[in-house]
């Protein structure tokens, strides 16, 4: 097999892996969401992420092996009545000391504020000595995979410039320090890769639920209203 054929095969395999993980994440999001994040009932719960600049140490409750390199992590919130408090479209940062150095990475949970008492992350683990260009692998993903039940890791957030408020409304910040501008869109195009896929899945899920609950006759047109394209560079 030539070098170009090998590279093409590797890219196809990697893309297929991303599609499988993304599809499973969509299934989990659809299964778990029972109401919209902008419903009044979603506003009555205790919020964990009260200060976006503070760090909150959350213990690992469980770890599920989804595939050879994908894990589903569940972390415990302060009480069974707590939700994470992450608006749709935003992300959190995980931070930990890895090999004596502070490591920080952004993630978006597959759980939502419909889930009380826990937060879940779906993470692809980049193991060392697998990819020749990245012999050390992923520092944070390997650290997460090494955690034992009860071990803690620091969460910080919410973070991000866009919040989906529901019913087509987005709160968009031109910069971190700017005030959000509220805008409404009838059509949304989504292009994402890597950790950017999950926040768009959250938006997609919320739009899907809203349309199916309030406008069931428009269900068949949903795919024409929302375009989702995921791409992972080799």
N, C-alpha and C positions, 0 to 999 in steps of 0.2 A: 504494500500500500504506500502510495506517495505521501509526501509531507502535507500537500494541500488536501488530499483525501482524508488524512488523519485529523487535520485541523477541522475540516468540515464535519467529520463524524463526531469529534469532541464537542463542537458547537451545537450540533443537533441533540446530542445526549444531554448537554447542560440545559438547553432550552426546554427539552422534554421534562427534565427534572423540575425546572421552575414552574412549568404548567401544572404538573402533578401536585406540587406543594400549594400553588395558588388555588387550584380547584378544590383541594381539601380545605383550605382556609375559607373559601367561599361557602362550602357546605357547613362548616362549623358556625360561621357568622349567621347564615340563614336559619340554622337550627336553633341557635341560642337567642336571637332577637325576638322578643314577644311583643314589644311595643316600641314606639318611636322615641328617639332620644330627646325630642323636643316636647313630649307629652308632659302634662302637669305632674303625673305620678313619678316621673323621672327626676323631679326637682326636690323631692322630699327626703332624700337619703343623705346620710352623713358622707361628706367628701374627704378623701384621703389627701389628695394633692391641693392643699389649701394655699400654699406659697410656692409659686413656680421656681423660686430660687433656692428653696430648701431641699434637703435630701431626706428621703424616707426609707429606712431600712426595712425591707419586707422579707420574711422567711419563706423558703421553698417548701411548698406543701406536697407536690408530686412532680414526677417527670415521666413522660410517656415517650417511648421510642416509636416514632411514626414510620421512619425508614432508616436505612443505614447511616444517613447523615442529617436527619431531621428530627428535632425533639419538640415536644409540647410541654412547656413549663407552666406550673400553676403556683402562684405566690399568694400568701395569706395577707389580707388587709387587716387593719386594727380590730375590727369586729365584724360579726355577721351582718350588721346593718350598714356597714361602710361600702361605698363604691369607690372606684379609683378617682372619678371626677375628671375624665378626659373627654373634651369635646370632639365630635366627629370631624376628622380631617387633621387632627393634631397628633403629636407624638410625645413620647417620653425619652429621657436619657437614662441609661444604666451606667453606673460608674463603679469601678473596683480596682484594687491594687493587684496587678498581674506582673509577676516577676519583679516586684518592688517598685513598679511604675504605675501611676494613675492611668487607667484606660477608660475612655468614655465612648459610648456608642448609642445612636438613636434607634428606637424600636417603636412599633405601633402594636398594641395588643390585638389579639383576635377576639377577646372578650369585649364587653361593652358595659355601660352604666346600667344595663338591665340586669347585670350579674352582681350580686351582693356577696361580700366576704372574701372575694378572690379576684385576681387578675391573671390572665393567661397570655403567654407568648408562644408563637410558633417560630422556631429558629433553625436555620440551616447551619450545621456545624462545619466549619472549614478546618479539617484536620491537617496537622503538619505533615510534611513529606508526602503529600498527595499531588499537588500541583507544582511542577518544576519552577514556575515563576514566583510562587509564594511558598517557599519551603517551611516557613514558620506557621503557616495557616492563619486562622482568625483568632486573635487574642481573646476577645470577649466571648465569642461563641464557644471556644474550647473551655474557657473559664466557667461559663454557664453549665456546660456538660459535666464539669468536674464537681459541681456543687452537690452536697449531700442534703438529704431532707433535714430541714431546720436551719441550714446555712442561710445567711442573709445577703442581700445585695441592695445597693442604694438606687432608688428611683427618684427622678426629678422631672418636673413638668407642671402643667402642660407647656408645650413649645410648638411653634409653627406660626405661619402668617395667614393661614386660611382656616375658617371654621364653617362647616356646613350646618345651618340652623334648621333645615327642613323646608319642604314645600318650594324648593328651588332657590331659597335664599342662602347667600354666602356672606360671611363677614370677612373682608379681605384687608389685610394691612400691607401698605406699600413697603414698610420696613418694620423692624422690631419695636421701634420707639413711636411709630406713627399710630394715630387713631384708626380703628377699623372702619371701613366703608361698606355699608350693606348694599348688596346688589342681588338682583334676581335673574336667573338664566333659565331658558326653556330647553337648551341643548348644551350638553357638557361633553367635551372630548377629553379622554384620559390617556396619557402616555407615562408609563412608569417602569422602573427597574429596581431590582434589589429590594432594600427596605422601604422604598417608595411605593411598592405595590399595595401593602396592607392598608394604609390610610385611604387609598382610593377604593379598596374593597369595602371599607366601612361606609363610604359615601354611596357606593353602588347599592349596598345592602339596604340602607335606609331609604333610598329612592325607590327601590324595588318593593319594599314593604308598604311604603306610603301609597304607591300607585295601585298595588294589588288590593289594599284595604279600602281605598277611597274611590278608585276608578278601575274596577275589574275589567271593564270592556276595553280598556287601553293596554291591558297586559301584553297583548300580542305586538304592540308597537314599541314596547320598552327597549328592545334591542336597537331600534332605529333612532331612539332618543339619546342613548348612551353608548359611546364607543369606548371599548376597553382594549388597549394594546399593551402587552407587556414584552419587554425586550431586555435581555441580559447580555452585555458585551462579553466577549470571550477573553 
